[in-house]
Amino acid sequence: MRFSHRAQAIAPFFAMEFGKRAAALEAAGHHVVKLSLGEPDFGAPPAVIEAMQAVVRGGQLPYTAALGLPALRGAIAGFYETMHGVQVDPARVLVTAGASAALLLAAAALVNPGDEVLVGDPSYPCNRQFLSGFGAEVKLVPTDAATRYQLDAATVRAHWSARTRGLMVATPSNPTGTSVPPAELAALCAWAREHAAWRIVDEIYLNLSDAGAAGRPAQSVLAVDPDAVVINSFSKYFGMTGWRLGWCVVPPAMVPVMERLAQNYYICPSTPAQHAALACFTPDTLAVCEARRLEFAARRALVLEGLARIGLPVPVAPDGAFYVYFDVGGTGLDAMQFCERALEEAHVALTPGRDFGTCGADRHVRLSYAAAMAELDQGLERLGRFVAGLRT
């Protein structure tokens, strides 16, 4: 059988590969502390689960419109106004089969073969794979601790070329958990807009950001760039990973294009998941999710203190999501060796930096603190013993 060049060019997703190895160790009777995957341990909020049970008991579940239930699109638009102070026309909100489907549609709508797209390095690998899959030439732009491992306006200007047609930004970012400061985000979006380039902004972790100085939730890019293409998901803030439900907000002219693509690529998002997701936007459910956000902040503090005690530096402390990107350069191992040995010898699953790009990848490791406090405590204790053993 002959496979496409596209399929052959895709590298393994090491977070998933280490997850598979961890599962094999568990099947052999070992307890593995799994800090490799970005999957909140809370699960969906209780009201959402109850809503799903009621929907399933109700019987028939026909296809919805390709862009999702009007009521859910309206609820998401209301969420932007309530949480972020931004008015969004519900007609611009498109419900998708996970954030991955939103990225698929956006890439299909915007990318032509040979288009250059700027993406920060490090960054989530699947984002750039969607772009490459439609023929984009993804230019990984090196970032460092000075820019919080994020693109900034100066870096974008320095790497811009006559062939640049767009840029993708994730804030907060996977793998670093760091955000782009609002003024910087506005400046780099303005540069791209002035050069007739599109902007995809991944805000999947936006509502897991620290509150601003006035105690308000973090600002959406839509407050400074209403024509940006925004990607979001029910997976992280709402804890609905396996439900495969996401959304995007797009400029009005892009809506019919996305609708045609959705109709042809996957018909519509999951009907029961959409109906259940309406329960996400009640005051009670939002209070549950806000309590969970504060719990993640407490877990982050525990992890940062533990890594400092072990002697594993974190060059930039995260301010959102549930990831810490730490430096293993002082251990005598590169990131891949560190993760392999930590799994085999300490039974702690982590993700090597190679998943996220090339810049500093050999010395950085991602830890997900989406696990429970007890697991994090045990994982840090095991890592401490493992690192002490390396040094002796």
N, C-alpha and C positions, 0 to 999 in steps of 0.2 A: 504494500500500500504506500502511496506517495503522499506525503504531508506538505502542507503549504509552508513557504518560507516564514510566514507570520507565526505559525505554530512552533516552528523549530527555533525561532529567535527568542521566544519567551523564556526567561530564566525561572528557576524554581522560586517559590515564595517561601523563604526560610522559616518564617514564623509558623507556617503550616507544617513544614518538614519537621521542625523540632517538636511541634505538637504531636505528630505521628510517632516520633521516637519516644516521647513521654508516655503516650498511650501504650506502646509496646512494653515499656518498663512497668507500667501499672498492671498490665495483663500478666506480667511475670511475678506480681506480688509486691512490688515496691510502691511506697507512697512518694509521689512526685509533686513538688510545689510548682504549680504551673503559673509562671509569670511571663509567659511568652505571647499570649493572645489578648487582644483588646476586647474582652467580652465581660461586661459587668456581671457580677455574681448575684445581683438582686433579682434579675428577671423582670418581666413586665409588671407594672403596678397592679394591685389587686382589682381595681375597678375595670381595668382593661381585660383581665382574665375573665372576670364575671361577664363582661359584655360579649366576649368571644363565645363563651358557653351559651349565652342566650341566643346569639346569632346562629350558631350551629343547630341548636334545638329548634330554631324557627323553620328549618326546612330548606326550601329552594334558595340557591345562591347563584344567580345568573351573572353573566359578565356585566361589569359596569362600563361606563364610557372610558375610552382609552386614557383620558387624562385624569380619571378618578371621580369619586363621588363629589357632586357640587357641595354638599354639606361639609365634607372633609376639607375641600379646598378653601371654603370660607372660614373654617375653624383655624386652619394654618395661617391664613391672612390675619385673622384676629389675634393669633399668638404673636405675630410680629409687632402689632400695635401695642398689645398689652405688655409684652416683655421687653421690647426694644424701641418702642416709640416711633415706629416706622409704619406708615400707611401703605398697604400693598393691595392692589386690585386682585380679588380672588381669581379673576380670569388669567392672571399671570402665574398662578400657582399650579403646578402640574404634579400630581401624585404618581409615583413610579414604583416599580418592583424592586425596592431597595435603592440606596444611593448609587449603587453600581449601575443600575438601569438609567438613572439620571445622567451619570457620566457617559454612558454608552450613547444616549440620545444626543447629549450636548456635543460629543466628539463627532458623531455622524452628521450633525447639523452644521458644524463650524469648520471642520478640518478638510482641506484638500491635500492630495499627495504632494509632498515637497514643502508644505508650509512649515516654517520654523516656529516652535513654541518654546518659551522660556519656562523652566520649572526649577525650583530651588533644589539643591543637593545639600543635606539629605531630605528625602520626601517619601511619601507613601508610594510603593512601587506600582500598585494597580492603577493609580491615576495616570501615570505616564504610559502604561501599557494600553489603555484605552486610546490615547492620542496616537501612539505608534501604530496601533491596529488599523487606523484609518489613513495611514500614510504620512503622519506628521514626522518631521525631523525634530525630535525633542532635544533641546540644548539644556543639559544639566548645568546650572549655574552654581559654582561653589559658594557656600556660605560658611560662617564661623561664629564663634561665641560673641564676637563684637556686634554682629547683626542679629543675635539671638537665634542663629541657624535659620534665618528667614531672608527672603528677598527684601531689599529696600530699594528706594527710588534710584540711588546712586549706582547700585549694582545693576539694576535693570537698564539704566542708560548706558552703562559701560559695555553691556553684552548685547545691546540691541543691534540689529542689522537691517538692511533693506528687505530681507526675506522674512523678518519676524511678523507673524500674523496674530499672535495671541500670547497670553501668559496664564499660568495656573498657580494659584496661591492657596495654601491651606492654613487657616488660622482659627484656633490653635492647631498646631501641627502634630501629625504622627510621623516621626517617632519622638520628637523632642518635647512635646507638650507646651511649646512656647508660642506666643501670639505676636502678630505684627502690630505695633502701636498704631492707634487710629489715624494719627496725622501722617504716618509713613505709608499706611495702606491707601489713604486718599491720594497721596502724592504719586505712588507708583501706578495706581489706576488712572489718574489724570494723564500721566505720560503715555500710557497705552492708548487711552481714548483719543488723545491728540494725534496719535499716529495711526488712527483707524484700525486699531487692534482690539480683539475681544478679550474679556477678562472672565475666567472661571474662578470663582472663590469657593473653596470647600469650607463650609461652616458646620461640618458634622459635629464638632466638639464645642461649638460656640457657647451653648448653654451649660457646659461644664467648665466655663472660665470663671476665674475669680471676679467678684463684683468690682465695679469701678469705685473711684474715690468717693462718690456720692452714694454708694451702696446700690446703684442701679446695675442691672445685668450688662454684660459686655455689649458693645455696639456692633450691629450688623454692618457689613459693607454697604448695604442698601441705603444707609443713612448718608453716605458720601458719594456713592456711585449707583444711582437707581437702575442703570442699564447693565450692571454686572450680571452674569449668570451665576446664581447661588445654588449650591448643592447642599442638601441636608438629609437627615435620616431619623427614623424612629429608634434606631439601634442603640445609641449611646446614652443620651439624656433620658430617654424613656425605657431603656433596658430591653428593647424588643429585637434582639439580634436575629433570631431564627424566624421572625415574622416576615422578613424581607419586604420592608415597606420604607419608602423614602419620598423625598419631594425635591423639586427645584423651583426657583423663581426666575423667570426669563423675561426679556423685553417683549412688548406686545407683538411685534412683527415676527418673533420667533415661535409664537404659540402654535400656529397652524402647521409649521414645519415639524415641530416636535410631535404634534398630534399624528401626522401621517406616519412618522417613523415609529411611534409607539404602536399604532394600529398594525403595522407590518412586523415589528420585531417581537411583540409579546402580547398583543391584543389589549390587555388591561392589567392593572395590579390585582393582587389577591382580593377578592370580594369580602370574605369574612374578616381579613386583617384590616381592611379599610373601615368596615362598620365598627369593629372593636376599637380602632384607633380614635374614634370620636370621643371616647371616654378619656383620652389623654388630656383634653383641654378643659376639664372641669377644675374648679378651685381645689378640690380635695386631692386630685391626682397631681396637680402642679405642686401642691405643698409636699407630697410624698417625694417628688423628683427633686425639689429644692433641698429637702433633708438629705437625700442621697448625695447631692452635690457637695454639701458640707462634710458628709462622711468621707468622700473622696479627698477633700482637702486635708482631713485628719490623717488619712492613710498616706498621703503625700508627705506630710511632716514626719511621720514614722519612718518612711523609706529614706528620706533625705538624711535624717539623723543616723539611721542605721548604716547607710553607705559611707557617710563621713567617718563613723566609728571604725568601719572596716578599712578605710583608706582608699576608697574608690571615688575619685572626684566627679562631681557633676558640674561641668563648666557653666551651664546656665540653668538656674532653677526653673522648673515649669510653672506656668500660671494658668493651666487649663488641661483639659483631657484627663488621661490617667496614665501618663508615661513619664519615665525618667530616662534620660540619655546620659550614660556615665562612661568614664574613660578608664580603660583597662591597660593603658600603655605602661603603667608602672609595675605590672604583674609579671612581665616577661613573656606573656602570651599575646598573640593577636586575638581579635574579637571572635573569630570562628573557633580557634582553639579553646578560648576561654569558655564559650558557650557549650562546646562539645564536652569538655572535661567537667564543667559545672553540672551538666546533666548526668553524665555517666558516674561521676564520683560523689557528687553532693545531692543528686536527684532534684535539681532546681532547673526548670526550663526557662530560658531567656531567648532573646533574638539578636543575632549578630548584626552589626551595622551594614554589612554587605547587602542586606535586603533593601536598603534605603538610598543607595547611590554609591559613589566612589570616594567622595571627599571625606577623609577621616574615617572611612568605613572600617578599616582594619584595627582601629583602636577604640571604637565605640560600641556599646551594647545597649539595647533597649530593654527596660524592665517595665512591665505593665502592673500597676497597682490596682487593677480591677478586682483582684482577689480579696477575700475576707481578711480582717486584721490578724486573726490567728495564723492564717497561711502566710501572710507577709512576715510576721514575727519569726515563724519557723524557717521561712526562706532566707531571711537575713542572717539568722543564726547559722544555718548551713553554709551560706556564702562566706561568712566570717571565718569559719573553720577551714573552708576550702582555700581561701586567699592566704590565711596564716600558714597553711601547709605549703603553699607555693613559695612563700618567702623563707621558709626554713629548709 
